[in-house]
């Protein structure tokens, strides 16, 4: 049967995977950072303050002062290819695509570009009738996993023909994740020219009230740390970074712990950030630059920031295991 000239060809049905991460500004410049922060800090999942109270603070104070300072931080880690987080996200998608040639793998950012809505629309046009959305946050948090899913289903709400959707559950205690972390950290620790007195696991912080409200994030972080400690056969210190605002946040704080270490006789430290699936400003600048300076200024002697899983062999093998399991029943059995 001949189709009308204005009737688009229907592509062959495909299975898609959308890897989702937090986001990044388009450039290490105040204007681009302001645009990014305006979107990020306007999310009610991120800032749980009534809009009428928060909006004047955001637009009257924060977006007038913070973009310049944040742009300076981004400039310290920006690469020739662009934002480290976006570059790594591209590489993760490409590497997973090569390992799973029968699946259409894409990536998106919750804030900034490429956005979730644009990615979903593009995948649907490509013929993806079944899509696994994979927020790459091992530990569930309303401000990360939930808001990524909010954006996903908001994008679907605008489509007439919706694909079938699955979402990747948190994988904080999954053996694939713990094994990948342990293997990666063992390899990196072995390559250091010094033996660290302590191995610090720094997770992104959240206001303490989120724990009281029922967010499982803190518990997930603690379990990840316990399982990883057991896998490595060595103790770890768990801390929380990136405090923002005046509210009480999860403790102990990474910066305070680093500053206190030398007084406790801890002068050689290795820091890992297992809650981040890819290196970004929070790992490279906050930990790798400011954290190092903080520790050395307090009397530390040796400091090493260990890489996130990124697109390492361990990280991509883990993603393949997680994704393949979640696609069960969609992919042909081999």
ZADO-1210 file (C-alpha; in nm, 4 decimals, padded with zeros to 6 digits):
<atoms>
<atom x="00.0000" y="00.0000" z="00.0000" code="UNK" pos="1"/>
<atom x="00.1322" y="00.3406" z="-00.0958" code="UNK" pos="2"/>
<atom x="00.1512" y="00.5939" z="00.1874" code="UNK" pos="3"/>
<atom x="00.0343" y="00.9535" z="00.1365" code="UNK" pos="4"/>
<atom x="00.3264" y="01.1805" z="00.0537" code="UNK" pos="5"/>
<atom x="00.2873" y="01.3668" z="00.3828" code="UNK" pos="6"/>
<atom x="00.2693" y="01.0487" z="00.5937" code="UNK" pos="7"/>
<atom x="00.6020" y="00.9845" z="00.7667" code="UNK" pos="8"/>
<atom x="00.7618" y="00.6451" z="00.7363" code="UNK" pos="9"/>
<atom x="00.7297" y="00.4383" z="01.0530" code="UNK" pos="10"/>
<atom x="01.0785" y="00.3280" z="01.1589" code="UNK" pos="11"/>
<atom x="01.1587" y="-00.0258" z="01.2640" code="UNK" pos="12"/>
<atom x="01.0734" y="-00.0863" z="01.6314" code="UNK" pos="13"/>
<atom x="01.3743" y="-00.0470" z="01.8597" code="UNK" pos="14"/>
<atom x="01.4623" y="-00.0882" z="02.2249" code="UNK" pos="15"/>
<atom x="01.6252" y="00.2177" z="02.3782" code="UNK" pos="16"/>
<atom x="01.8255" y="00.2972" z="02.6889" code="UNK" pos="17"/>
<atom x="01.8532" y="00.6517" z="02.8212" code="UNK" pos="18"/>
<atom x="02.1374" y="00.7127" z="03.0678" code="UNK" pos="19"/>
<atom x="02.0500" y="01.0117" z="03.2866" code="UNK" pos="20"/>
<atom x="02.2815" y="01.2265" z="03.4951" code="UNK" pos="21"/>
<atom x="02.2432" y="01.5544" z="03.6837" code="UNK" pos="22"/>
<atom x="02.3634" y="01.8169" z="03.4397" code="UNK" pos="23"/>
<atom x="02.6154" y="02.0873" z="03.3655" code="UNK" pos="24"/>
<atom x="02.6250" y="02.4391" z="03.2244" code="UNK" pos="25"/>
<atom x="02.7045" y="02.4746" z="02.8562" code="UNK" pos="26"/>
<atom x="03.0137" y="02.6850" z="02.9225" code="UNK" pos="27"/>
<atom x="03.2303" y="02.7881" z="03.2193" code="UNK" pos="28"/>
<atom x="03.0902" y="03.1394" z="03.2043" code="UNK" pos="29"/>
<atom x="02.8701" y="03.3263" z="03.4490" code="UNK" pos="30"/>
<atom x="02.5802" y="03.3640" z="03.2028" code="UNK" pos="31"/>
<atom x="02.5705" y="02.9909" z="03.1226" code="UNK" pos="32"/>
<atom x="02.6097" y="02.8966" z="03.4884" code="UNK" pos="33"/>
<atom x="02.3282" y="03.1343" z="03.5850" code="UNK" pos="34"/>
<atom x="02.0984" y="02.9695" z="03.3312" code="UNK" pos="35"/>
<atom x="02.1892" y="02.6248" z="03.4621" code="UNK" pos="36"/>
<atom x="02.1519" y="02.7176" z="03.8302" code="UNK" pos="37"/>
<atom x="01.8177" y="02.8875" z="03.7645" code="UNK" pos="38"/>
<atom x="01.6800" y="02.5586" z="03.6304" code="UNK" pos="39"/>
<atom x="01.8475" y="02.3413" z="03.8928" code="UNK" pos="40"/>
<atom x="01.7580" y="02.5529" z="04.1964" code="UNK" pos="41"/>
<atom x="01.3997" y="02.6085" z="04.0789" code="UNK" pos="42"/>
<atom x="01.3251" y="02.2368" z="04.1099" code="UNK" pos="43"/>
<atom x="01.0991" y="02.1833" z="04.4134" code="UNK" pos="44"/>
<atom x="01.2577" y="01.8397" z="04.4608" code="UNK" pos="45"/>
<atom x="01.5952" y="02.0091" z="04.5095" code="UNK" pos="46"/>
<atom x="01.4869" y="02.3087" z="04.7156" code="UNK" pos="47"/>
<atom x="01.1993" y="02.2063" z="04.9398" code="UNK" pos="48"/>
<atom x="01.1017" y="02.5582" z="05.0387" code="UNK" pos="49"/>
<atom x="00.7701" y="02.7212" z="04.9391" code="UNK" pos="50"/>
<atom x="00.8140" y="02.9039" z="04.6094" code="UNK" pos="51"/>
<atom x="00.6866" y="03.2357" z="04.7454" code="UNK" pos="52"/>
<atom x="00.9682" y="03.2318" z="05.0035" code="UNK" pos="53"/>
<atom x="01.2407" y="03.0833" z="04.7853" code="UNK" pos="54"/>
<atom x="01.1957" y="03.2793" z="04.4620" code="UNK" pos="55"/>
<atom x="01.3089" y="03.6187" z="04.6022" code="UNK" pos="56"/>
<atom x="01.6167" y="03.4545" z="04.7559" code="UNK" pos="57"/>
<atom x="01.7012" y="03.2694" z="04.4368" code="UNK" pos="58"/>
<atom x="01.6593" y="03.5617" z="04.1973" code="UNK" pos="59"/>
<atom x="01.7485" y="03.8420" z="04.4375" code="UNK" pos="60"/>
<atom x="02.0607" y="03.6959" z="04.5940" code="UNK" pos="61"/>
<atom x="02.1841" y="03.3576" z="04.4709" code="UNK" pos="62"/>
<atom x="02.1616" y="03.4110" z="04.0944" code="UNK" pos="63"/>
<atom x="02.3293" y="03.7487" z="04.1369" code="UNK" pos="64"/>
<atom x="02.6301" y="03.6210" z="04.3298" code="UNK" pos="65"/>
<atom x="02.6819" y="03.2468" z="04.2865" code="UNK" pos="66"/>
<atom x="02.7202" y="03.2177" z="03.9029" code="UNK" pos="67"/>
<atom x="03.0496" y="03.4078" z="03.8925" code="UNK" pos="68"/>
<atom x="03.2014" y="03.1997" z="04.1711" code="UNK" pos="69"/>
<atom x="03.0750" y="02.8746" z="04.0200" code="UNK" pos="70"/>
<atom x="03.2044" y="02.9748" z="03.6759" code="UNK" pos="71"/>
<atom x="03.5511" y="03.0165" z="03.8267" code="UNK" pos="72"/>
<atom x="03.5263" y="02.6645" z="03.9693" code="UNK" pos="73"/>
<atom x="03.4105" y="02.5198" z="03.6358" code="UNK" pos="74"/>
<atom x="03.6997" y="02.6936" z="03.4600" code="UNK" pos="75"/>
<atom x="03.9445" y="02.4972" z="03.6732" code="UNK" pos="76"/>
<atom x="03.8153" y="02.1615" z="03.5489" code="UNK" pos="77"/>
<atom x="03.6833" y="02.2411" z="03.1975" code="UNK" pos="78"/>
<atom x="03.8443" y="02.0369" z="02.9218" code="UNK" pos="79"/>
<atom x="03.9097" y="02.0982" z="02.5527" code="UNK" pos="80"/>
<atom x="03.6123" y="01.8694" z="02.4835" code="UNK" pos="81"/>
<atom x="03.3843" y="02.0552" z="02.7239" code="UNK" pos="82"/>
<atom x="03.2356" y="01.9832" z="03.0645" code="UNK" pos="83"/>
<atom x="03.3885" y="01.6673" z="03.2175" code="UNK" pos="84"/>
<atom x="03.0472" y="01.5336" z="03.3157" code="UNK" pos="85"/>
<atom x="02.9035" y="01.5697" z="02.9651" code="UNK" pos="86"/>
<atom x="03.2176" y="01.4287" z="02.8028" code="UNK" pos="87"/>
<atom x="03.2102" y="01.1227" z="03.0294" code="UNK" pos="88"/>
<atom x="02.8350" y="01.0777" z="02.9773" code="UNK" pos="89"/>
<atom x="02.8927" y="01.0716" z="02.6010" code="UNK" pos="90"/>
<atom x="03.1665" y="00.8127" z="02.6421" code="UNK" pos="91"/>
<atom x="02.9518" y="00.5975" z="02.8702" code="UNK" pos="92"/>
<atom x="02.6705" y="00.5942" z="02.6141" code="UNK" pos="93"/>
<atom x="02.9094" y="00.5169" z="02.3284" code="UNK" pos="94"/>
<atom x="03.0819" y="00.2372" z="02.5213" code="UNK" pos="95"/>
<atom x="02.7520" y="00.0775" z="02.6220" code="UNK" pos="96"/>
<atom x="02.6259" y="00.1062" z="02.2628" code="UNK" pos="97"/>
<atom x="02.9287" y="-00.0901" z="02.1431" code="UNK" pos="98"/>
<atom x="02.8696" y="-00.3626" z="02.4032" code="UNK" pos="99"/>
<atom x="02.4967" y="-00.3805" z="02.3278" code="UNK" pos="100"/>
<atom x="02.4655" y="-00.3297" z="01.9511" code="UNK" pos="101"/>
<atom x="02.1000" y="-00.4336" z="01.9481" code="UNK" pos="102"/>
<atom x="02.0022" y="-00.1451" z="02.1753" code="UNK" pos="103"/>
<atom x="01.9795" y="00.2271" z="02.0966" code="UNK" pos="104"/>
<atom x="02.1733" y="00.3943" z="02.3809" code="UNK" pos="105"/>
<atom x="02.1511" y="00.7672" z="02.4486" code="UNK" pos="106"/>
<atom x="02.2255" y="01.0011" z="02.7378" code="UNK" pos="107"/>
<atom x="02.0522" y="01.3042" z="02.8850" code="UNK" pos="108"/>
<atom x="02.0873" y="01.5555" z="03.1667" code="UNK" pos="109"/>
<atom x="01.8181" y="01.6437" z="03.4169" code="UNK" pos="110"/>
<atom x="01.9279" y="02.0076" z="03.3974" code="UNK" pos="111"/>
<atom x="02.0910" y="02.1670" z="03.0968" code="UNK" pos="112"/>
<atom x="02.1606" y="01.9965" z="02.7661" code="UNK" pos="113"/>
<atom x="02.0851" y="01.7501" z="02.6245" code="UNK" pos="114"/>
<atom x="01.7580" y="01.7488" z="02.8166" code="UNK" pos="115"/>
<atom x="01.5445" y="01.4472" z="02.8990" code="UNK" pos="116"/>
<atom x="01.2419" y="01.5630" z="02.6966" code="UNK" pos="117"/>
<atom x="01.4476" y="01.6222" z="02.3813" code="UNK" pos="118"/>
<atom x="01.6199" y="01.2856" z="02.4229" code="UNK" pos="119"/>
<atom x="01.2904" y="01.0978" z="02.4610" code="UNK" pos="120"/>
<atom x="01.1366" y="01.2730" z="02.1607" code="UNK" pos="121"/>
<atom x="01.4420" y="01.1903" z="01.9522" code="UNK" pos="122"/>
<atom x="01.4377" y="00.8261" z="02.0587" code="UNK" pos="123"/>
<atom x="01.0680" y="00.7945" z="01.9736" code="UNK" pos="124"/>
<atom x="01.1286" y="00.9412" z="01.6273" code="UNK" pos="125"/>
<atom x="01.4099" y="00.6906" z="01.5874" code="UNK" pos="126"/>
<atom x="01.1616" y="00.4106" z="01.6510" code="UNK" pos="127"/>
<atom x="01.2226" y="00.3281" z="02.0193" code="UNK" pos="128"/>
<atom x="00.8931" y="00.1721" z="02.1289" code="UNK" pos="129"/>
<atom x="01.0408" y="00.0418" z="02.4539" code="UNK" pos="130"/>
<atom x="01.2759" y="00.2557" z="02.6621" code="UNK" pos="131"/>
<atom x="01.4676" y="00.1892" z="02.9822" code="UNK" pos="132"/>
<atom x="01.5374" y="00.5162" z="03.1596" code="UNK" pos="133"/>
<atom x="01.8453" y="00.4766" z="03.3779" code="UNK" pos="134"/>
<atom x="01.9117" y="00.7553" z="03.6292" code="UNK" pos="135"/>
<atom x="02.2755" y="00.6894" z="03.7220" code="UNK" pos="136"/>
<atom x="02.2322" y="00.7520" z="04.0921" code="UNK" pos="137"/>
<atom x="02.3195" y="00.4366" z="04.2895" code="UNK" pos="138"/>
<atom x="02.1566" y="00.5652" z="04.6081" code="UNK" pos="139"/>
<atom x="01.7936" y="00.6776" z="04.5785" code="UNK" pos="140"/>
<atom x="01.7282" y="01.0389" z="04.6651" code="UNK" pos="141"/>
<atom x="01.4199" y="01.2459" z="04.5907" code="UNK" pos="142"/>
<atom x="01.6429" y="01.5316" z="04.4717" code="UNK" pos="143"/>
<atom x="01.8157" y="01.3111" z="04.2130" code="UNK" pos="144"/>
<atom x="01.6426" y="00.9873" z="04.1148" code="UNK" pos="145"/>
<atom x="01.2887" y="01.1089" z="04.1734" code="UNK" pos="146"/>
<atom x="01.3282" y="01.4367" z="03.9902" code="UNK" pos="147"/>
<atom x="01.4833" y="01.2562" z="03.6918" code="UNK" pos="148"/>
<atom x="01.1769" y="01.0321" z="03.6805" code="UNK" pos="149"/>
<atom x="00.9499" y="01.3372" z="03.7180" code="UNK" pos="150"/>
<atom x="01.1082" y="01.4915" z="03.4079" code="UNK" pos="151"/>
<atom x="01.0840" y="01.1612" z="03.2222" code="UNK" pos="152"/>
<atom x="00.7121" y="01.1184" z="03.2827" code="UNK" pos="153"/>
<atom x="00.6528" y="01.4875" z="03.2227" code="UNK" pos="154"/>
<atom x="00.8044" y="01.4397" z="02.8777" code="UNK" pos="155"/>
<atom x="00.5830" y="01.1368" z="02.8150" code="UNK" pos="156"/>
<atom x="00.2748" y="01.3374" z="02.9125" code="UNK" pos="157"/>
<atom x="00.3299" y="01.5570" z="02.6071" code="UNK" pos="158"/>
<atom x="00.3467" y="01.2671" z="02.3623" code="UNK" pos="159"/>
<atom x="00.0488" y="01.1254" z="02.1774" code="UNK" pos="160"/>
<atom x="00.2154" y="00.7918" z="02.1074" code="UNK" pos="161"/>
<atom x="00.4037" y="00.6904" z="02.4175" code="UNK" pos="162"/>
<atom x="00.6707" y="00.4221" z="02.4306" code="UNK" pos="163"/>
<atom x="00.6639" y="00.1519" z="02.6965" code="UNK" pos="164"/>
<atom x="00.8845" y="00.2658" z="02.9849" code="UNK" pos="165"/>
<atom x="01.0927" y="00.1008" z="03.2540" code="UNK" pos="166"/>
<atom x="01.3131" y="00.2794" z="03.5050" code="UNK" pos="167"/>
<atom x="01.6369" y="00.1577" z="03.6594" code="UNK" pos="168"/>
<atom x="01.5945" y="00.1079" z="04.0350" code="UNK" pos="169"/>
<atom x="01.8619" y="00.2256" z="04.2802" code="UNK" pos="170"/>
<atom x="02.1573" y="-00.0101" z="04.2830" code="UNK" pos="171"/>
<atom x="02.3372" y="00.0949" z="04.6028" code="UNK" pos="172"/>
<atom x="02.3737" y="-00.2652" z="04.7262" code="UNK" pos="173"/>
<atom x="02.3797" y="-00.4458" z="04.3921" code="UNK" pos="174"/>
<atom x="02.6711" y="-00.6872" z="04.3571" code="UNK" pos="175"/>
<atom x="02.7443" y="-00.5522" z="04.0087" code="UNK" pos="176"/>
<atom x="02.7964" y="-00.2051" z="04.1554" code="UNK" pos="177"/>
<atom x="02.9890" y="-00.3116" z="04.4645" code="UNK" pos="178"/>
<atom x="03.2138" y="-00.5426" z="04.2607" code="UNK" pos="179"/>
<atom x="03.2860" y="-00.2680" z="04.0071" code="UNK" pos="180"/>
<atom x="03.3669" y="-00.0149" z="04.2787" code="UNK" pos="181"/>
<atom x="03.5891" y="-00.2564" z="04.4685" code="UNK" pos="182"/>
<atom x="03.7798" y="-00.3535" z="04.1545" code="UNK" pos="183"/>
<atom x="03.8257" y="00.0074" z="04.0460" code="UNK" pos="184"/>
<atom x="03.9379" y="00.1284" z="04.3887" code="UNK" pos="185"/>
<atom x="04.1774" y="-00.1639" z="04.4381" code="UNK" pos="186"/>
<atom x="04.3377" y="-00.0855" z="04.1030" code="UNK" pos="187"/>
<atom x="04.3717" y="00.2836" z="04.1814" code="UNK" pos="188"/>
<atom x="04.4955" y="00.2340" z="04.5374" code="UNK" pos="189"/>
<atom x="04.7579" y="-00.0080" z="04.4131" code="UNK" pos="190"/>
<atom x="04.8872" y="00.2524" z="04.1667" code="UNK" pos="191"/>
<atom x="04.9423" y="00.5202" z="04.4357" code="UNK" pos="192"/>
<atom x="05.2984" y="00.5986" z="04.5361" code="UNK" pos="193"/>
<atom x="05.1950" y="00.6092" z="04.9012" code="UNK" pos="194"/>
<atom x="04.9835" y="00.4018" z="05.1353" code="UNK" pos="195"/>
<atom x="04.6871" y="00.6071" z="05.2643" code="UNK" pos="196"/>
<atom x="04.6199" y="00.6131" z="05.6378" code="UNK" pos="197"/>
<atom x="04.2488" y="00.6458" z="05.5617" code="UNK" pos="198"/>
<atom x="04.0139" y="00.5774" z="05.2733" code="UNK" pos="199"/>
<atom x="03.7366" y="00.8375" z="05.2744" code="UNK" pos="200"/>
<atom x="03.4078" y="00.7776" z="05.0931" code="UNK" pos="201"/>
<atom x="03.2519" y="01.1168" z="05.0280" code="UNK" pos="202"/>
<atom x="02.8848" y="01.1180" z="04.9266" code="UNK" pos="203"/>
<atom x="02.6862" y="01.4208" z="04.8173" code="UNK" pos="204"/>
<atom x="02.5131" y="01.5712" z="05.1194" code="UNK" pos="205"/>
<atom x="02.1459" y="01.6389" z="05.1746" code="UNK" pos="206"/>
<atom x="01.9591" y="01.8377" z="05.4399" code="UNK" pos="207"/>
<atom x="01.9152" y="01.6261" z="05.7513" code="UNK" pos="208"/>
<atom x="01.5392" y="01.6815" z="05.7417" code="UNK" pos="209"/>
<atom x="01.5164" y="01.4652" z="05.4285" code="UNK" pos="210"/>
<atom x="01.6095" y="01.1658" z="05.6442" code="UNK" pos="211"/>
<atom x="01.3297" y="01.2462" z="05.8885" code="UNK" pos="212"/>
<atom x="01.0885" y="01.2845" z="05.5957" code="UNK" pos="213"/>
<atom x="01.1582" y="00.9282" z="05.4858" code="UNK" pos="214"/>
<atom x="01.4172" y="00.9701" z="05.2115" code="UNK" pos="215"/>
<atom x="01.6272" y="00.6483" z="05.2108" code="UNK" pos="216"/>
<atom x="01.9385" y="00.8210" z="05.0773" code="UNK" pos="217"/>
<atom x="02.1400" y="00.8265" z="05.4013" code="UNK" pos="218"/>
<atom x="02.0679" y="00.4594" z="05.4669" code="UNK" pos="219"/>
<atom x="02.1611" y="00.3680" z="05.1103" code="UNK" pos="220"/>
<atom x="02.4944" y="00.5517" z="05.1423" code="UNK" pos="221"/>
<atom x="02.5743" y="00.3743" z="05.4676" code="UNK" pos="222"/>
<atom x="02.4979" y="00.0333" z="05.3196" code="UNK" pos="223"/>
<atom x="02.7083" y="00.1018" z="05.0112" code="UNK" pos="224"/>
<atom x="02.9973" y="00.1996" z="05.2377" code="UNK" pos="225"/>
<atom x="02.9600" y="-00.1104" z="05.4546" code="UNK" pos="226"/>
<atom x="02.9484" y="-00.3475" z="05.1590" code="UNK" pos="227"/>
<atom x="03.2397" y="-00.1749" z="04.9902" code="UNK" pos="228"/>
<atom x="03.4446" y="-00.1859" z="05.3096" code="UNK" pos="229"/>
<atom x="03.3792" y="-00.5596" z="05.3357" code="UNK" pos="230"/>
<atom x="03.4702" y="-00.6142" z="04.9699" code="UNK" pos="231"/>
<atom x="03.7955" y="-00.4203" z="05.0063" code="UNK" pos="232"/>
<atom x="03.8797" y="-00.5738" z="05.3425" code="UNK" pos="233"/>
<atom x="03.9606" y="-00.2366" z="05.4954" code="UNK" pos="234"/>
<atom x="03.7773" y="00.0264" z="05.7010" code="UNK" pos="235"/>
<atom x="03.6398" y="00.3399" z="05.5386" code="UNK" pos="236"/>
<atom x="03.5263" y="00.6788" z="05.6654" code="UNK" pos="237"/>
<atom x="03.1875" y="00.7999" z="05.5387" code="UNK" pos="238"/>
<atom x="03.1382" y="01.1748" z="05.4947" code="UNK" pos="239"/>
<atom x="02.9009" y="01.4107" z="05.3129" code="UNK" pos="240"/>
<atom x="02.9955" y="01.7064" z="05.0949" code="UNK" pos="241"/>
<atom x="02.8485" y="02.0056" z="04.9084" code="UNK" pos="242"/>
<atom x="02.6496" y="02.1679" z="05.1899" code="UNK" pos="243"/>
<atom x="02.4289" y="02.4500" z="05.0646" code="UNK" pos="244"/>
<atom x="02.2314" y="02.6973" z="05.2754" code="UNK" pos="245"/>
<atom x="02.1874" y="02.7289" z="05.6510" code="UNK" pos="246"/>
<atom x="01.9911" y="02.4123" z="05.7261" code="UNK" pos="247"/>
<atom x="02.1575" y="02.1271" z="05.9133" code="UNK" pos="248"/>
<atom x="02.2940" y="01.8712" z="05.6664" code="UNK" pos="249"/>
<atom x="02.3957" y="01.5089" z="05.6936" code="UNK" pos="250"/>
<atom x="02.7199" y="01.4654" z="05.8857" code="UNK" pos="251"/>
<atom x="03.0097" y="01.4240" z="05.9229" code="UNK" pos="252"/>
<atom x="03.1028" y="01.6882" z="05.6678" code="UNK" pos="253"/>
<atom x="03.3779" y="01.6057" z="05.4203" code="UNK" pos="254"/>
<atom x="03.5555" y="01.9412" z="05.4502" code="UNK" pos="255"/>
<atom x="03.5544" y="01.9397" z="05.8310" code="UNK" pos="256"/>
<atom x="03.6776" y="01.5801" z="05.8411" code="UNK" pos="257"/>
<atom x="03.9649" y="01.6535" z="05.6031" code="UNK" pos="258"/>
<atom x="04.0678" y="01.9549" z="05.8090" code="UNK" pos="259"/>
<atom x="04.0624" y="01.7489" z="06.1305" code="UNK" pos="260"/>
<atom x="04.2572" y="01.4488" z="05.9985" code="UNK" pos="261"/>
<atom x="04.6138" y="01.5815" z="06.0474" code="UNK" pos="262"/>
<atom x="04.5459" y="01.6621" z="06.4134" code="UNK" pos="263"/>
<atom x="04.4446" y="01.2968" z="06.4522" code="UNK" pos="264"/>
<atom x="04.7700" y="01.1777" z="06.2967" code="UNK" pos="265"/>
<atom x="04.6135" y="01.1078" z="05.9566" code="UNK" pos="266"/>
<atom x="04.8492" y="01.2738" z="05.7097" code="UNK" pos="267"/>
<atom x="04.7973" y="01.0515" z="05.4036" code="UNK" pos="268"/>
<atom x="04.4474" y="01.0108" z="05.2645" code="UNK" pos="269"/>
<atom x="04.2711" y="00.8739" z="04.9578" code="UNK" pos="270"/>
<atom x="03.9250" y="01.0043" z="04.8751" code="UNK" pos="271"/>
<atom x="03.6618" y="00.8296" z="04.6612" code="UNK" pos="272"/>
<atom x="03.3123" y="00.9485" z="04.5686" code="UNK" pos="273"/>
<atom x="03.1116" y="00.6276" z="04.5034" code="UNK" pos="274"/>
<atom x="02.7773" y="00.8057" z="04.4795" code="UNK" pos="275"/>
<atom x="02.8836" y="00.9830" z="04.1584" code="UNK" pos="276"/>
<atom x="02.8709" y="00.7775" z="03.8389" code="UNK" pos="277"/>
<atom x="03.0975" y="01.0253" z="03.6602" code="UNK" pos="278"/>
<atom x="03.3542" y="01.2806" z="03.7658" code="UNK" pos="279"/>
<atom x="03.2147" y="01.6316" z="03.7780" code="UNK" pos="280"/>
<atom x="03.2605" y="01.9640" z="03.9547" code="UNK" pos="281"/>
<atom x="03.1782" y="01.8088" z="04.2931" code="UNK" pos="282"/>
<atom x="03.4571" y="01.5535" z="04.2605" code="UNK" pos="283"/>
<atom x="03.7195" y="01.7280" z="04.0467" code="UNK" pos="284"/>
<atom x="03.6966" y="02.0782" z="04.1932" code="UNK" pos="285"/>
<atom x="03.5329" y="02.0441" z="04.5344" code="UNK" pos="286"/>
<atom x="03.7276" y="01.7340" z="04.6384" code="UNK" pos="287"/>
<atom x="04.0281" y="01.7308" z="04.4063" code="UNK" pos="288"/>
<atom x="04.1193" y="02.0983" z="04.4393" code="UNK" pos="289"/>
<atom x="03.9535" y="02.2555" z="04.7427" code="UNK" pos="290"/>
<atom x="03.9535" y="01.9329" z="04.9428" code="UNK" pos="291"/>
<atom x="04.3213" y="01.8786" z="04.8744" code="UNK" pos="292"/>
<atom x="04.4078" y="02.2383" z="04.9694" code="UNK" pos="293"/>
<atom x="04.2012" y="02.2101" z="05.2867" code="UNK" pos="294"/>
<atom x="04.3768" y="01.8899" z="05.3921" code="UNK" pos="295"/>
<atom x="04.7300" y="02.0043" z="05.3063" code="UNK" pos="296"/>
<atom x="04.6804" y="02.3426" z="05.4744" code="UNK" pos="297"/>
<atom x="04.5785" y="02.1599" z="05.7926" code="UNK" pos="298"/>
<atom x="04.9044" y="01.9644" z="05.7916" code="UNK" pos="299"/>
<atom x="04.8364" y="01.6748" z="05.5563" code="UNK" pos="300"/>
<atom x="05.1209" y="01.5278" z="05.3528" code="UNK" pos="301"/>
<atom x="04.9697" y="01.3059" z="05.0813" code="UNK" pos="302"/>
<atom x="04.6281" y="01.3359" z="04.9155" code="UNK" pos="303"/>
<atom x="04.4785" y="01.1309" z="04.6314" code="UNK" pos="304"/>
<atom x="04.1405" y="01.1725" z="04.4667" code="UNK" pos="305"/>
<atom x="04.0334" y="00.8405" z="04.3165" code="UNK" pos="306"/>
<atom x="03.8352" y="00.8479" z="03.9933" code="UNK" pos="307"/>
<atom x="03.4664" y="00.7627" z="03.9707" code="UNK" pos="308"/>
<atom x="03.3657" y="00.4592" z="03.7644" code="UNK" pos="309"/>
<atom x="03.3204" y="00.6856" z="03.4608" code="UNK" pos="310"/>
<atom x="03.3658" y="00.4911" z="03.1351" code="UNK" pos="311"/>
<atom x="03.6244" y="00.2560" z="03.2857" code="UNK" pos="312"/>
<atom x="03.6139" y="-00.1135" z="03.2008" code="UNK" pos="313"/>
<atom x="03.4643" y="-00.1827" z="03.5431" code="UNK" pos="314"/>
<atom x="03.2038" y="00.0919" z="03.5062" code="UNK" pos="315"/>
<atom x="03.0831" y="-00.0085" z="03.1613" code="UNK" pos="316"/>
<atom x="03.0720" y="-00.3785" z="03.2516" code="UNK" pos="317"/>
<atom x="02.8562" y="-00.2832" z="03.5504" code="UNK" pos="318"/>
<atom x="02.6199" y="-00.0769" z="03.3339" code="UNK" pos="319"/>
<atom x="02.5850" y="-00.3632" z="03.0898" code="UNK" pos="320"/>
<atom x="02.4939" y="-00.6038" z="03.3722" code="UNK" pos="321"/>
<atom x="02.2381" y="-00.3665" z="03.5234" code="UNK" pos="322"/>
<atom x="02.0824" y="-00.2671" z="03.1911" code="UNK" pos="323"/>
<atom x="02.0684" y="-00.6225" z="03.0552" code="UNK" pos="324"/>
<atom x="01.8857" y="-00.7391" z="03.3647" code="UNK" pos="325"/>
<atom x="01.6309" y="-00.4566" z="03.3464" code="UNK" pos="326"/>
<atom x="01.5699" y="-00.5308" z="02.9764" code="UNK" pos="327"/>
<atom x="01.4799" y="-00.8932" z="03.0495" code="UNK" pos="328"/>
<atom x="01.1775" y="-00.9937" z="02.8424" code="UNK" pos="329"/>
<atom x="01.2410" y="-00.7154" z="02.5943" code="UNK" pos="330"/>
<atom x="01.5671" y="-00.8433" z="02.4530" code="UNK" pos="331"/>
<atom x="01.5717" y="-01.1791" z="02.2741" code="UNK" pos="332"/>
<atom x="01.7139" y="-01.4531" z="02.4926" code="UNK" pos="333"/>
<atom x="02.0573" y="-01.5843" z="02.4012" code="UNK" pos="334"/>
</atoms>
